Amino acid sequence: MLLGWLQIALTLLIVGAIAPFLGRYMARAFQGPDWLPERWLYRQIRHRTDEPMTGGQYLRAVLASNLAIALVGFGGFWLQDRLPLNPTGLGAPSWDLVVHTIVSFLTNTDQQHYSGETAISYGSQVGILGYLMFFSAATGLAVGIAFIRGLSGQPLGNFYRDLTRSITRVLLPLSLPIALLLLLNGVPETLAGPAMASTLEGATQAIARGPVAHFEAIKQLGENGGGFFAINSAHPFENPNNFTNSLEIVAMLLIPTSLIFTYGEISQNRRQAWWLFGLVGSIFVGLIALSAIAEWQGNPTLAPGPNLEGKEQRFGWAQTALWAVTTTATMCGAVNGMHDSLMPGSGLATLLGLFLQMVWGGQGTGTAYLYVFLILTVFLTGLMVGRTPEFLGRKIEKREIILASAILLVHPVFVLIPGAIALAFPKQLAGISNPGFHGVSQVIYEYASAAANNGSGFEGLGDGTLWWNLSATVSILAGRYLPIAALLLLADGMAQKQPAPATSGTLRTDTFLFTTVTGVTILILGLLTFFPVLALGPIAEGFALR
């Protein structure tokens, strides 16, 4: 038991030590001058990246670039059987699976309704999905940086410049050493077809492999989560040992944790960054404790001891609990064990991560969710004391509250409504494998994962159907682009406001009291919005086991 808790503590200490330095580096990376190769690239595409965009222009650039990349991806998938790097001769997937998969990877969701090694060729994995992993992560990071600039009263910047810097200055430099470390520790990187082995019974077994190491690096670092193999990072070729497991957990946390310090540098409010880091870290540690205790105690109706069902024995209960909370808190979606086998306490912790979306949140946009909660807290506390609310010296008015509320309402609408429809027709639509309370969690988790652009699943659902492919696609699109639109418009409005001079009555947001109120606001809004489904799912399941 003690070893498991020490593993969790060591991983969190490593992340906490790296985050401030990486956060400062990213602030300089996005605020500094162009590098020579970047200027050359801009000249080739004939685009003026030195001209800042308005919120509307930034949004149009995001949508136009995403649409163009999506069309290329659709074409590549439909022609998979005719393109090279297909050693096993895989055919093209069905049209609804193609739509779901391309939209899922385009939006940094990477929800998979297929088995990677039996449905997708090397060419599609590397040439299409691998590229989308970089592009989607860079898009989210660029939007997050633009949002931080707007809150700080600066121009939003240029999307294409931010997109390029996200890849060349953050994602690629960090992905390369991670991929090399994975390769050195047993993760394959080859274009050869499956290895053929003879079993003890004399039969022949095909062992899938492929260019996995570099795919795994950006999968974890970019909060993508889509596995090269069907069982994701529970597969020994994606995650061979305890070192790679810890490395991949750290990779998941690197950018989301560091972005809080990037905000502190850009806004020149480092004190508030530390308070927010402490707030989010406290919620994160609380969710880990909830999950770890539940897995360590195990199922009370069985023999005493940790819950080891659905877990890789080389990781055990502690590393599986830490991974499960990390992947749902960061919106990565990768798994190193089956979430369908988690205890109710762990299921509750993972669902809360998906519902809150800011512990630590997705690539860039998750950090923005944290500041949306801050804006709402400023508004609420301003009402309490009878003052016009201000954030970073700029007044919070009707427009900002409408946009902030819209951002937070998108998620429950596109989780609860389709979830209710699926649960109303459990046999025809939902395909639930576990009856009762656990089945409710399966369905709600799937839509929460889609709308939060996470991509993981409780599993056990028959989700390879037309209903699941299309309904999940709608939740994915709404969960990605509606909040991005509102975030950019909110940031643009804040950037155009004239700063108000601080007075003795100005509410400071970099104090322990305000940070505590923000934490209470986050938990109340998150818990109250989704409490009915939590009560019908993991909470009721937990009581049923007593």
C-alpha positions in Angstrom: 0.0 0.0 0.0 2.7 2.5 1.0 4.6 1.9 -2.3 1.5 2.8 -4.2 1.0 6.1 -2.4 4.7 6.9 -2.8 4.4 6.4 -6.6 1.5 8.8 -6.7 3.3 11.4 -4.6 6.5 11.2 -6.6 4.7 11.7 -9.9 2.9 14.8 -8.6 6.1 16.3 -7.2 7.8 15.9 -10.6 5.0 17.7 -12.4 4.9 20.4 -9.8 8.6 21.0 -10.2 8.5 21.3 -14.0 5.3 23.3 -14.4 6.6 26.8 -13.4 9.6 26.6 -15.7 7.7 25.2 -18.7 5.0 27.9 -18.1 7.5 30.7 -18.3 9.1 29.2 -21.4 5.7 29.0 -23.2 5.0 32.6 -22.3 8.3 33.7 -23.9 7.6 31.3 -26.9 4.3 32.9 -27.7 5.3 36.5 -26.9 8.8 36.7 -28.5 9.9 37.5 -32.1 9.6 35.0 -35.0 12.4 32.6 -35.7 14.0 32.6 -39.1 12.5 29.3 -40.2 9.1 30.6 -39.2 9.5 33.8 -41.2 10.5 31.6 -44.2 7.3 29.5 -43.7 5.1 32.6 -43.5 6.5 33.9 -46.8 5.8 30.6 -48.5 2.2 30.6 -47.6 2.0 34.4 -48.2 0.3 35.2 -44.9 0.9 38.3 -42.8 1.2 36.9 -39.3 2.2 40.2 -37.8 -1.3 41.5 -38.0 -3.4 40.7 -34.9 -6.9 39.3 -35.4 -10.2 40.3 -33.8 -12.2 37.6 -32.1 -14.3 37.0 -35.1 -11.3 36.8 -37.4 -9.6 34.4 -35.1 -12.7 32.2 -34.9 -13.1 32.2 -38.7 -9.4 31.2 -39.1 -9.9 28.3 -36.6 -13.0 27.0 -38.4 -11.6 27.4 -41.9 -8.4 25.6 -41.1 -10.2 22.8 -39.3 -12.6 22.3 -42.1 -9.8 22.1 -44.7 -7.9 19.6 -42.7 -11.1 17.5 -42.1 -11.8 17.3 -45.8 -8.3 15.9 -46.4 -8.8 13.4 -43.6 -12.1 12.2 -45.0 -10.6 11.6 -48.4 -7.6 9.7 -46.9 -9.8 7.4 -44.8 -12.1 6.5 -47.7 -9.1 5.7 -49.9 -7.3 3.7 -47.2 -7.4 0.4 -49.1 -5.7 2.1 -52.1 -3.0 4.0 -50.3 0.4 2.7 -49.2 1.6 1.7 -45.7 -1.2 -0.9 -45.4 0.7 -4.2 -44.9 -2.4 -6.1 -43.7 -4.6 -4.9 -46.6 -7.3 -3.2 -44.4 -10.3 -1.8 -46.2 -12.0 1.5 -45.8 -14.2 1.9 -42.7 -17.9 2.6 -42.9 -18.9 6.2 -43.7 -20.4 6.9 -40.2 -17.2 5.5 -38.5 -15.1 7.7 -40.8 -17.1 10.8 -39.9 -16.9 10.0 -36.2 -13.2 9.2 -36.3 -12.1 12.3 -38.3 -14.2 14.7 -36.3 -13.0 13.0 -33.1 -9.3 13.4 -33.9 -9.8 16.9 -35.4 -11.2 18.2 -32.2 -8.6 16.7 -29.8 -11.2 14.1 -28.6 -9.8 10.9 -30.2 -12.9 8.9 -29.2 -12.5 5.5 -30.9 -15.4 3.3 -31.9 -13.0 0.8 -33.6 -10.0 -1.4 -32.7 -6.9 0.4 -33.9 -4.7 -2.4 -35.1 -7.6 -4.2 -36.9 -9.3 -1.3 -38.6 -6.7 1.5 -39.4 -3.6 1.1 -41.6 -0.2 2.5 -40.8 -0.7 5.2 -43.4 -4.0 6.3 -41.8 -2.5 6.1 -38.3 0.6 8.1 -39.1 -0.4 10.2 -42.1 -3.9 11.3 -41.0 -4.4 10.6 -37.3 -0.9 11.4 -36.3 -1.0 14.8 -38.1 -4.4 15.5 -36.6 -3.0 14.9 -33.1 -0.5 17.7 -33.6 -3.0 20.0 -35.4 -5.8 19.6 -32.9 -3.5 20.1 -29.9 -2.0 23.2 -31.5 -5.4 24.6 -32.2 -6.5 24.3 -28.6 -3.2 25.7 -27.3 -3.5 28.7 -29.7 -7.0 29.5 -28.6 -5.9 29.2 -24.9 -3.1 31.7 -25.5 -5.4 34.1 -27.4 -7.9 33.9 -24.5 -5.1 34.7 -22.0 -4.0 37.7 -24.0 -7.5 39.0 -24.3 -8.1 38.8 -20.5 -4.8 40.7 -20.0 -6.0 43.5 -22.3 -3.7 42.6 -25.2 -4.7 41.9 -28.8 -5.6 38.3 -29.4 -2.8 37.7 -31.8 -2.8 35.9 -35.1 -4.1 32.3 -35.2 -1.8 31.0 -37.9 1.2 32.4 -36.0 0.0 30.9 -32.7 -0.7 27.6 -34.5 2.8 27.4 -35.9 4.5 28.3 -32.7 2.4 25.7 -30.8 3.8 23.0 -33.0 7.4 24.2 -33.6 8.1 25.6 -30.1 6.1 23.4 -27.8 4.7 20.2 -29.2 7.6 19.0 -31.4 10.4 19.9 -29.0 8.7 18.0 -26.2 7.5 15.1 -28.3 10.9 14.2 -29.7 12.6 13.3 -26.4 9.5 11.6 -25.0 9.3 9.4 -28.2 13.0 8.6 -27.9 12.6 7.6 -24.2 9.6 5.4 -25.1 11.6 3.8 -28.0 14.5 3.1 -25.7 12.2 1.4 -23.2 10.6 -1.0 -25.6 7.9 0.8 -27.5 8.2 -0.3 -31.2 8.7 2.1 -34.1 8.6 0.1 -37.3 6.7 0.0 -40.6 7.0 -3.8 -40.9 3.8 -5.8 -40.8 2.7 -8.0 -37.9 5.2 -10.4 -36.4 4.3 -14.0 -36.8 4.9 -16.3 -33.8 4.3 -20.0 -33.2 2.3 -20.8 -30.0 2.9 -23.7 -27.7 0.0 -25.5 -29.3 1.6 -25.2 -32.7 -0.7 -22.5 -34.0 0.4 -19.3 -35.7 -0.3 -16.0 -34.0 0.0 -12.5 -35.6 1.4 -9.9 -33.2 0.4 -6.4 -34.2 3.1 -3.7 -34.2 3.8 -0.5 -36.0 5.2 3.0 -35.7 4.0 3.4 -32.2 6.7 5.4 -30.2 6.2 8.8 -31.9 2.4 8.3 -32.0 2.3 7.6 -28.3 4.4 10.7 -27.5 2.0 13.2 -29.1 -1.0 11.2 -28.0 0.0 11.9 -24.3 1.6 15.3 -24.6 -1.1 16.8 -26.8 -4.0 15.5 -24.6 -5.2 13.4 -27.6 -5.5 9.9 -26.0 -6.3 7.9 -29.1 -4.5 4.5 -28.9 -2.6 2.8 -31.7 -3.9 -0.4 -30.3 -7.4 -1.3 -29.1 -6.6 -1.4 -25.4 -4.7 1.9 -25.6 -1.9 2.3 -23.0 -2.8 -0.9 -21.3 -1.0 -2.6 -24.3 2.6 -3.5 -23.6 3.7 -2.0 -26.9 2.3 1.3 -26.0 3.2 1.2 -22.3 5.7 -1.6 -21.5 6.7 -0.9 -17.9 6.5 1.4 -14.8 9.0 3.9 -16.2 7.0 4.5 -19.4 3.8 4.6 -17.4 5.1 7.4 -15.2 6.6 9.2 -18.2 3.2 9.1 -20.0 1.4 10.4 -16.9 3.9 13.3 -16.6 3.5 14.0 -20.3 -0.3 14.3 -19.9 0.1 16.8 -17.2 3.0 18.9 -18.6 1.2 21.5 -20.7 -2.1 21.9 -18.8 -0.4 22.5 -15.5 2.2 24.8 -17.0 -0.4 27.0 -18.8 -1.5 28.5 -15.4 2.0 29.9 -15.0 2.0 31.0 -18.7 -1.1 33.1 -17.7 0.8 34.6 -14.8 3.6 35.6 -17.0 1.5 37.1 -19.8 -0.9 39.0 -17.4 2.0 40.0 -15.1 0.1 38.4 -12.2 2.3 35.6 -10.9 0.8 35.7 -7.5 -2.6 34.8 -8.8 -1.1 32.0 -10.9 0.4 30.4 -7.8 -3.0 30.6 -6.0 -4.8 29.1 -8.9 -2.2 26.3 -9.3 -2.8 25.5 -5.6 -6.6 25.6 -6.1 -6.6 23.3 -9.1 -3.9 21.1 -7.6 -6.0 20.6 -4.4 -9.1 19.5 -6.3 -6.9 17.2 -8.4 -5.3 15.6 -5.4 -8.8 15.2 -3.8 -10.0 13.3 -6.9 -6.9 11.1 -6.9 -7.5 10.3 -3.2 -11.1 9.4 -3.8 -10.1 7.1 -6.7 -7.1 5.6 -5.0 -8.9 4.8 -1.7 -11.8 3.2 -3.6 -9.4 1.0 -5.6 -7.3 0.1 -2.6 -10.3 -0.9 -0.5 -11.7 -3.0 -3.4 -15.1 -4.5 -3.6 -16.6 -5.2 -0.1 -18.8 -8.0 -1.5 -15.7 -10.0 -2.5 -12.5 -11.0 -0.6 -10.7 -8.1 1.1 -8.0 -6.4 -0.9 -7.4 -4.0 -3.7 -9.6 -4.1 -6.8 -7.4 -5.6 -9.5 -10.1 -6.4 -12.1 -9.4 -4.7 -15.4 -5.9 -3.6 -14.4 -2.5 -4.4 -15.8 -0.6 -6.1 -13.0 2.6 -4.3 -13.9 0.9 -1.1 -12.8 -1.4 -2.2 -10.0 -4.2 -0.3 -8.2 -2.3 3.0 -7.5 -0.9 3.8 -10.9 -4.3 2.8 -12.5 -6.2 5.1 -10.1 -3.7 8.0 -10.7 -3.9 7.5 -14.5 -7.7 7.3 -14.5 -8.1 10.6 -12.7 -5.3 12.3 -14.7 -6.6 11.3 -18.1 -10.1 12.6 -17.3 -8.9 15.7 -15.5 -6.6 16.7 -18.4 -9.0 15.7 -21.1 -6.4 13.3 -22.6 -8.6 10.2 -22.7 -5.8 7.6 -22.8 -6.3 4.6 -20.5 -3.9 2.0 -18.9 -6.8 0.0 -17.4 -10.4 -0.6 -18.1 -12.6 2.1 -16.6 -15.6 -0.2 -16.8 -13.9 -2.1 -13.9 -13.3 0.9 -11.7 -15.0 1.0 -8.3 -17.9 3.5 -7.9 -15.6 6.0 -6.1 -13.2 6.0 -9.0 -16.1 6.3 -11.5 -17.3 9.3 -9.5 -13.8 10.9 -9.6 -13.5 10.4 -13.4 -16.9 11.7 -14.1 -16.3 14.8 -12.0 -13.1 15.5 -14.0 -15.1 15.3 -17.2 -17.9 17.5 -15.8 -15.7 20.3 -14.4 -13.3 20.4 -17.4 -10.7 22.6 -15.6 -8.8 20.1 -13.4 -6.4 20.6 -15.3 -8.5 20.8 -18.4 -7.8 20.2 -22.1 -5.1 21.6 -24.2 -5.4 25.4 -23.8 -9.2 25.5 -23.7 -9.2 23.8 -20.3 -7.2 26.6 -18.8 -9.7 29.0 -20.3 -12.5 27.2 -18.5 -10.8 28.0 -15.2 -10.8 31.7 -16.0 -14.5 31.5 -17.0 -15.2 30.3 -13.5 -13.0 33.2 -12.2 -15.1 35.7 -14.1 -18.3 34.2 -12.7 -16.9 34.3 -9.2 -15.9 38.0 -9.6 -19.5 38.7 -10.8 -21.1 36.9 -7.8 -18.8 38.5 -5.2 -19.4 41.9 -6.8 -23.1 41.4 -6.4 -22.6 40.5 -2.7 -20.8 43.7 -1.9 -22.7 46.0 -4.3 -19.8 46.9 -6.6 -19.4 46.6 -10.3 -17.3 43.5 -10.8 -13.8 43.8 -12.3 -11.2 41.3 -13.4 -7.6 42.3 -14.2 -8.8 46.0 -14.1 -11.6 45.5 -16.6 -15.3 45.6 -15.8 -17.4 42.4 -16.1 -20.7 43.4 -17.7 -23.7 41.7 -19.2 -22.0 40.5 -22.4 -19.2 38.7 -20.5 -21.7 37.0 -18.1 -23.8 35.8 -21.0 -20.8 34.4 -22.9 -19.4 32.8 -19.7 -22.8 31.2 -18.9 -23.1 29.9 -22.5 -19.7 28.3 -22.2 -20.7 26.4 -19.1 -24.2 25.4 -20.4 -22.9 23.8 -23.6 -21.5 20.8 -21.7 -24.7 19.7 -19.8 -26.9 20.2 -22.8 -24.9 17.9 -25.0 -24.3 15.4 -22.3 -27.7 15.1 -20.6 -30.1 15.4 -23.5 -28.5 12.7 -25.8 -27.8 10.6 -22.6 -31.5 10.7 -21.7 -32.5 9.7 -25.3 -30.1 6.7 -25.2 -31.2 5.6 -21.8 -34.9 5.8 -22.9 -34.1 3.1 -25.5 -31.4 0.9 -23.7 -31.7 -2.0 -26.1 -32.3 -0.2 -29.4 -29.8 2.6 -28.9 -27.6 2.4 -25.8 -26.2 -1.1 -26.1 -25.6 -1.3 -22.4 -23.7 -4.3 -21.2 -24.1 -3.7 -17.5 -27.7 -3.3 -16.1 -28.6 -0.9 -13.3 -26.6 2.0 -12.0 -23.4 1.0 -13.8 -25.2 1.1 -17.1 -26.3 4.7 -16.4 -22.7 5.6 -15.8 -21.6 3.9 -19.0 -24.0 6.0 -21.2 -23.4 9.4 -19.4 -19.6 8.8 -19.4 -19.6 8.3 -23.2 -21.4 11.6 -23.9 -19.5 13.5 -21.1 -16.2 12.2 -22.7 -17.4 13.3 -26.2 -18.6 16.8 -25.1 -15.5 17.4 -23.0 -13.3 16.3 -26.0 -11.8 13.6 -23.8 -12.4 10.4 -25.7 -12.1 7.8 -23.0 -14.9 5.4 -22.3 -16.3 3.2 -19.5 -16.5 0.6 -22.3 -19.0 -2.2 -22.3 -21.2 -0.2 -24.7 -22.0 -1.4 -28.2 -20.8 1.9 -29.5 -19.8 0.8 -33.0 -23.3 1.7 -34.4 -24.8 4.4 -36.5 -26.5 6.0 -33.4 -23.4 6.2 -31.3 -21.2 7.4 -34.2 -23.5 10.2 -35.2 -24.9 11.2 -31.8 -21.4 11.3 -30.3 -20.1 13.3 -33.2 -22.7 16.0 -32.5 -21.7 16.2 -28.9 -18.0 16.3 -29.9 -18.6 19.2 -32.4 -20.7 21.2 -30.0 -18.3 20.6 -27.1 -15.4 21.9 -29.1 -16.5 24.7 -31.3 -19.3 26.4 -29.4 -17.1 27.1 -26.3 -14.2 28.2 -28.6 -16.4 30.7 -30.3 -17.7 32.1 -27.0 -14.2 32.1 -25.4 -12.7 34.1 -28.3 -15.6 36.6 -28.3 -15.3 37.0 -24.5 -11.6 37.6 -24.7 -12.0 40.0 -27.6 -14.5 42.0 -25.6 -12.2 42.1 -22.6 -9.3 43.2 -24.7 -11.2 46.2 -26.0 -12.3 47.5 -22.6 -10.5 50.4 -21.0 -8.7 49.5 -17.8 -10.2 50.9 -14.7 -7.8 52.2 -12.1 -7.5 50.2 -8.9 -9.0 51.8 -5.8 -9.3 50.8 -2.1 -12.6 49.1 -2.9 -11.3 47.0 -5.8 -11.7 43.3 -5.3 -8.4 41.6 -5.4 -8.4 38.2 -7.2 -4.9 37.1 -6.1 -5.8 36.3 -2.4 -6.5 33.2 -0.4 -10.1 34.3 0.3 -11.0 34.9 -3.4 -9.3 31.7 -4.5 -11.3 29.8 -1.8 -14.6 31.3 -3.0 -13.7 30.4 -6.6 -13.1 26.8 -5.5 -16.5 26.7 -3.8 -18.2 28.2 -6.9 -16.5 25.6 -9.2 -17.6 22.7 -7.0 -21.2 24.0 -6.5 -21.8 24.7 -10.2 -20.2 21.4 -11.3 -21.9 19.2 -8.7 -25.4 20.8 -8.8 -25.5 20.7 -12.6 -24.8 16.9 -12.8 -25.8 15.7 -9.4 -28.9 13.8 -10.6 -26.9 11.6 -13.0 -24.2 11.2 -10.4 -26.8 10.1 -7.9 -28.3 7.6 -10.4 -24.9 6.3 -11.4 -21.8 5.9 -9.3 -23.3 7.2 -6.0 -26.2 4.7 -6.1 -23.8 2.0 -7.3 -21.6 2.6 -4.3 -24.5 2.4 -1.8 -25.6 -0.8 -3.6 -22.3 -2.5 -2.8 -22.6 -1.8 1.0 
